[in-house]
Amino acid sequence: YDDYDYGEVNQLLERSLKIYIKTVACYPEKTTKGMYTRFWRHFKHSEKVHINLLLLEARMQAALLYALRAVTRYMT
């Protein structure tokens, strides 16, 4: 959203993590193995996979919400 204050997000997340999250959520085909290995090095592989699944699930839910909103606007 244009009116969202991203200042809080900038304080809470490192820039590299923000870039990784945006890439996985918006451009999953551009995600590389190097990005995956650099992201949260102190986490185990299973934890990183879990985070990726959460990100992709959030992307799917957002797409479903946008589609539902479009259908609702069409029907009214």
PyMOL commands that place a pseudoatom at each C-alpha (Angstrom):
pseudoatom trace, name=CA, resn=TYR, resi=1, chain=A, elem=C, hetatm=0, pos=[0.000, 0.000, 0.000]
pseudoatom trace, name=CA, resn=ASP, resi=2, chain=A, elem=C, hetatm=0, pos=[1.155, 3.530, -0.691]
pseudoatom trace, name=CA, resn=ASP, resi=3, chain=A, elem=C, hetatm=0, pos=[0.069, 4.845, 2.703]
pseudoatom trace, name=CA, resn=TYR, resi=4, chain=A, elem=C, hetatm=0, pos=[1.887, 2.162, 4.747]
pseudoatom trace, name=CA, resn=ASP, resi=5, chain=A, elem=C, hetatm=0, pos=[4.774, 3.382, 6.902]
pseudoatom trace, name=CA, resn=TYR, resi=6, chain=A, elem=C, hetatm=0, pos=[7.680, 1.077, 6.113]
pseudoatom trace, name=CA, resn=GLY, resi=7, chain=A, elem=C, hetatm=0, pos=[9.849, 2.738, 8.768]
pseudoatom trace, name=CA, resn=GLU, resi=8, chain=A, elem=C, hetatm=0, pos=[8.975, 0.058, 11.315]
pseudoatom trace, name=CA, resn=VAL, resi=9, chain=A, elem=C, hetatm=0, pos=[9.871, -2.727, 8.912]
pseudoatom trace, name=CA, resn=ASN, resi=10, chain=A, elem=C, hetatm=0, pos=[13.188, -1.028, 8.152]
pseudoatom trace, name=CA, resn=GLN, resi=11, chain=A, elem=C, hetatm=0, pos=[14.007, -0.953, 11.882]
pseudoatom trace, name=CA, resn=LEU, resi=12, chain=A, elem=C, hetatm=0, pos=[13.056, -4.582, 12.546]
pseudoatom trace, name=CA, resn=LEU, resi=13, chain=A, elem=C, hetatm=0, pos=[14.531, -6.397, 9.538]
pseudoatom trace, name=CA, resn=GLU, resi=14, chain=A, elem=C, hetatm=0, pos=[17.994, -6.342, 8.051]
pseudoatom trace, name=CA, resn=ARG, resi=15, chain=A, elem=C, hetatm=0, pos=[18.205, -5.135, 4.475]
pseudoatom trace, name=CA, resn=SER, resi=16, chain=A, elem=C, hetatm=0, pos=[19.462, -8.493, 3.204]
pseudoatom trace, name=CA, resn=LEU, resi=17, chain=A, elem=C, hetatm=0, pos=[16.527, -10.269, 4.825]
pseudoatom trace, name=CA, resn=LYS, resi=18, chain=A, elem=C, hetatm=0, pos=[14.063, -7.789, 3.320]
pseudoatom trace, name=CA, resn=ILE, resi=19, chain=A, elem=C, hetatm=0, pos=[15.558, -8.365, -0.119]
pseudoatom trace, name=CA, resn=TYR, resi=20, chain=A, elem=C, hetatm=0, pos=[15.346, -12.130, 0.331]
pseudoatom trace, name=CA, resn=ILE, resi=21, chain=A, elem=C, hetatm=0, pos=[11.706, -11.998, 1.493]
pseudoatom trace, name=CA, resn=LYS, resi=22, chain=A, elem=C, hetatm=0, pos=[10.701, -9.747, -1.387]
pseudoatom trace, name=CA, resn=THR, resi=23, chain=A, elem=C, hetatm=0, pos=[12.497, -11.930, -3.927]
pseudoatom trace, name=CA, resn=VAL, resi=24, chain=A, elem=C, hetatm=0, pos=[10.903, -15.149, -2.647]
pseudoatom trace, name=CA, resn=ALA, resi=25, chain=A, elem=C, hetatm=0, pos=[7.438, -13.613, -2.400]
pseudoatom trace, name=CA, resn=CYS, resi=26, chain=A, elem=C, hetatm=0, pos=[7.405, -11.542, -5.590]
pseudoatom trace, name=CA, resn=TYR, resi=27, chain=A, elem=C, hetatm=0, pos=[9.938, -13.199, -7.888]
pseudoatom trace, name=CA, resn=PRO, resi=28, chain=A, elem=C, hetatm=0, pos=[10.473, -16.818, -6.736]
pseudoatom trace, name=CA, resn=GLU, resi=29, chain=A, elem=C, hetatm=0, pos=[12.065, -17.747, -10.043]
pseudoatom trace, name=CA, resn=LYS, resi=30, chain=A, elem=C, hetatm=0, pos=[14.905, -15.280, -9.333]
pseudoatom trace, name=CA, resn=THR, resi=31, chain=A, elem=C, hetatm=0, pos=[15.774, -16.859, -5.987]
pseudoatom trace, name=CA, resn=THR, resi=32, chain=A, elem=C, hetatm=0, pos=[19.247, -18.408, -6.147]
pseudoatom trace, name=CA, resn=LYS, resi=33, chain=A, elem=C, hetatm=0, pos=[21.015, -20.977, -4.029]
pseudoatom trace, name=CA, resn=GLY, resi=34, chain=A, elem=C, hetatm=0, pos=[23.497, -18.282, -2.998]
pseudoatom trace, name=CA, resn=MET, resi=35, chain=A, elem=C, hetatm=0, pos=[20.698, -16.107, -1.643]
pseudoatom trace, name=CA, resn=TYR, resi=36, chain=A, elem=C, hetatm=0, pos=[19.355, -19.082, 0.273]
pseudoatom trace, name=CA, resn=THR, resi=37, chain=A, elem=C, hetatm=0, pos=[22.692, -19.934, 1.874]
pseudoatom trace, name=CA, resn=ARG, resi=38, chain=A, elem=C, hetatm=0, pos=[23.471, -16.312, 2.834]
pseudoatom trace, name=CA, resn=PHE, resi=39, chain=A, elem=C, hetatm=0, pos=[20.058, -15.778, 4.430]
pseudoatom trace, name=CA, resn=TRP, resi=40, chain=A, elem=C, hetatm=0, pos=[20.139, -16.401, 8.214]
pseudoatom trace, name=CA, resn=ARG, resi=41, chain=A, elem=C, hetatm=0, pos=[23.312, -18.459, 8.320]
pseudoatom trace, name=CA, resn=HIS, resi=42, chain=A, elem=C, hetatm=0, pos=[22.764, -19.461, 11.959]
pseudoatom trace, name=CA, resn=PHE, resi=43, chain=A, elem=C, hetatm=0, pos=[19.468, -21.195, 11.133]
pseudoatom trace, name=CA, resn=LYS, resi=44, chain=A, elem=C, hetatm=0, pos=[19.239, -24.875, 10.289]
pseudoatom trace, name=CA, resn=HIS, resi=45, chain=A, elem=C, hetatm=0, pos=[18.240, -26.003, 6.807]
pseudoatom trace, name=CA, resn=SER, resi=46, chain=A, elem=C, hetatm=0, pos=[14.828, -27.233, 8.060]
pseudoatom trace, name=CA, resn=GLU, resi=47, chain=A, elem=C, hetatm=0, pos=[14.095, -23.818, 9.599]
pseudoatom trace, name=CA, resn=LYS, resi=48, chain=A, elem=C, hetatm=0, pos=[14.960, -22.033, 6.368]
pseudoatom trace, name=CA, resn=VAL, resi=49, chain=A, elem=C, hetatm=0, pos=[12.676, -24.368, 4.426]
pseudoatom trace, name=CA, resn=HIS, resi=50, chain=A, elem=C, hetatm=0, pos=[9.879, -23.657, 6.901]
pseudoatom trace, name=CA, resn=ILE, resi=51, chain=A, elem=C, hetatm=0, pos=[10.338, -19.892, 6.424]
pseudoatom trace, name=CA, resn=ASN, resi=52, chain=A, elem=C, hetatm=0, pos=[10.224, -20.338, 2.641]
pseudoatom trace, name=CA, resn=LEU, resi=53, chain=A, elem=C, hetatm=0, pos=[7.007, -22.326, 2.899]
pseudoatom trace, name=CA, resn=LEU, resi=54, chain=A, elem=C, hetatm=0, pos=[5.461, -19.596, 5.057]
pseudoatom trace, name=CA, resn=LEU, resi=55, chain=A, elem=C, hetatm=0, pos=[6.480, -16.952, 2.523]
pseudoatom trace, name=CA, resn=LEU, resi=56, chain=A, elem=C, hetatm=0, pos=[4.996, -18.867, -0.395]
pseudoatom trace, name=CA, resn=GLU, resi=57, chain=A, elem=C, hetatm=0, pos=[1.815, -19.582, 1.555]
pseudoatom trace, name=CA, resn=ALA, resi=58, chain=A, elem=C, hetatm=0, pos=[1.473, -15.858, 2.303]
pseudoatom trace, name=CA, resn=ARG, resi=59, chain=A, elem=C, hetatm=0, pos=[1.920, -15.110, -1.399]
pseudoatom trace, name=CA, resn=MET, resi=60, chain=A, elem=C, hetatm=0, pos=[-0.816, -17.584, -2.305]
pseudoatom trace, name=CA, resn=GLN, resi=61, chain=A, elem=C, hetatm=0, pos=[-3.208, -16.105, 0.259]
pseudoatom trace, name=CA, resn=ALA, resi=62, chain=A, elem=C, hetatm=0, pos=[-2.552, -12.592, -1.040]
pseudoatom trace, name=CA, resn=ALA, resi=63, chain=A, elem=C, hetatm=0, pos=[-3.267, -13.726, -4.604]
pseudoatom trace, name=CA, resn=LEU, resi=64, chain=A, elem=C, hetatm=0, pos=[-6.487, -15.393, -3.491]
pseudoatom trace, name=CA, resn=LEU, resi=65, chain=A, elem=C, hetatm=0, pos=[-7.589, -12.239, -1.674]
pseudoatom trace, name=CA, resn=TYR, resi=66, chain=A, elem=C, hetatm=0, pos=[-6.946, -10.085, -4.747]
pseudoatom trace, name=CA, resn=ALA, resi=67, chain=A, elem=C, hetatm=0, pos=[-8.858, -12.552, -6.932]
pseudoatom trace, name=CA, resn=LEU, resi=68, chain=A, elem=C, hetatm=0, pos=[-11.760, -12.673, -4.496]
pseudoatom trace, name=CA, resn=ARG, resi=69, chain=A, elem=C, hetatm=0, pos=[-11.884, -8.887, -4.362]
pseudoatom trace, name=CA, resn=ALA, resi=70, chain=A, elem=C, hetatm=0, pos=[-11.974, -8.734, -8.173]
pseudoatom trace, name=CA, resn=VAL, resi=71, chain=A, elem=C, hetatm=0, pos=[-14.818, -11.265, -8.316]
pseudoatom trace, name=CA, resn=THR, resi=72, chain=A, elem=C, hetatm=0, pos=[-16.725, -9.385, -5.597]
pseudoatom trace, name=CA, resn=ARG, resi=73, chain=A, elem=C, hetatm=0, pos=[-16.358, -6.088, -7.456]
pseudoatom trace, name=CA, resn=TYR, resi=74, chain=A, elem=C, hetatm=0, pos=[-17.516, -7.746, -10.665]
pseudoatom trace, name=CA, resn=MET, resi=75, chain=A, elem=C, hetatm=0, pos=[-20.582, -9.255, -8.979]
pseudoatom trace, name=CA, resn=THR, resi=76, chain=A, elem=C, hetatm=0, pos=[-21.733, -5.950, -7.407]
for i in range(1, 76): cmd.bond("trace and resi %d" % i, "trace and resi %d" % (i + 1))
show_as sticks, trace
zoom trace
